């Protein structure tokens, strides 16, 4: 079980840290800064779209303008885990 858990750890490189930042934090920063504009854009697209399915897609994409606190918290946990594991000796 411990070996399976250890395999989930991000790799020991700074590319892993960059990936964590780009995947978990950057979208939330964009949503915090331009969330209202993103929502208005997709509402406008949905209102002017005659196709029902594409309208539903636009309505679903509206959520991109909302900050996901789960992503922020999970990203913080991964960054803490990354630096905690960086200090350990890989032979242990």
C-alpha positions as CSV (number, residue, x, y, z in Angstrom):
1,X,0.0,0.0,0.0
2,X,2.8,2.4,0.9
3,X,4.5,1.7,-2.4
4,X,1.3,2.5,-4.3
5,X,0.9,5.7,-2.4
6,X,4.5,6.7,-3.1
7,X,4.0,6.2,-6.8
8,X,1.5,9.1,-6.7
9,X,4.1,11.6,-5.6
10,X,5.1,14.2,-8.2
11,X,8.5,13.6,-9.8
12,X,11.5,15.1,-8.1
13,X,12.0,17.9,-10.7
14,X,11.0,21.5,-10.9
15,X,9.0,20.6,-14.0
16,X,6.6,18.9,-11.6
17,X,6.3,22.1,-9.6
18,X,5.7,24.1,-12.8
19,X,3.0,21.6,-13.8
20,X,1.3,21.9,-10.4
21,X,1.3,25.7,-10.6
22,X,0.1,25.7,-14.2
23,X,-2.7,23.1,-13.7
24,X,-4.0,24.1,-10.3
25,X,-3.2,27.7,-9.7
26,X,-3.1,29.5,-13.0
27,X,-6.7,28.7,-14.0
28,X,-7.9,29.9,-10.6
29,X,-6.0,33.2,-10.9
30,X,-7.5,33.7,-14.4
31,X,-11.0,32.9,-13.0
32,X,-10.5,35.3,-10.1
33,X,-9.3,38.2,-12.3
34,X,-11.6,37.7,-15.4
35,X,-14.4,35.5,-14.1
36,X,-17.2,37.9,-14.8
37,X,-16.0,38.5,-18.4
38,X,-15.7,34.7,-19.0
39,X,-19.2,34.2,-17.7
40,X,-20.7,37.0,-19.8
41,X,-18.9,35.7,-22.9
42,X,-20.4,32.2,-22.5
43,X,-23.8,33.5,-21.6
44,X,-23.7,35.6,-24.8
45,X,-22.7,32.6,-26.9
46,X,-25.4,30.4,-25.3
47,X,-28.1,33.1,-25.9
48,X,-27.2,33.4,-29.6
49,X,-26.8,29.7,-30.3
50,X,-29.6,27.9,-32.1
51,X,-28.3,24.4,-31.5
52,X,-29.6,22.9,-28.2
53,X,-26.5,20.8,-27.5
54,X,-24.0,23.5,-28.1
55,X,-26.0,25.9,-26.0
56,X,-25.8,23.4,-23.1
57,X,-22.0,23.2,-23.7
58,X,-21.7,27.0,-23.4
59,X,-23.8,27.0,-20.2
60,X,-21.5,24.3,-18.8
61,X,-18.4,26.3,-19.8
62,X,-19.7,29.2,-17.7
63,X,-18.3,27.5,-14.7
64,X,-14.8,28.3,-16.0
65,X,-15.4,31.8,-14.6
66,X,-15.8,30.5,-11.0
67,X,-12.9,30.0,-8.6
68,X,-12.6,26.3,-7.5
69,X,-11.5,26.3,-3.9
70,X,-11.0,22.5,-4.2
71,X,-8.3,23.1,-6.9
72,X,-6.6,25.7,-4.8
73,X,-6.5,23.6,-1.7
74,X,-5.4,20.5,-3.6
75,X,-2.7,22.5,-5.3
76,X,-1.4,23.8,-2.0
77,X,-1.3,20.2,-0.6
78,X,0.6,19.0,-3.7
79,X,3.2,21.9,-3.3
80,X,3.7,21.1,0.4
81,X,4.0,17.4,-0.5
82,X,6.5,18.3,-3.3
83,X,8.8,20.3,-1.0
84,X,8.4,17.8,1.9
85,X,9.5,15.0,-0.4
86,X,12.3,17.1,-2.0
87,X,14.1,17.2,1.4
88,X,14.1,13.4,1.8
89,X,16.9,11.1,0.7
90,X,15.8,9.1,-2.4
91,X,17.5,5.9,-1.1
92,X,15.2,5.8,2.1
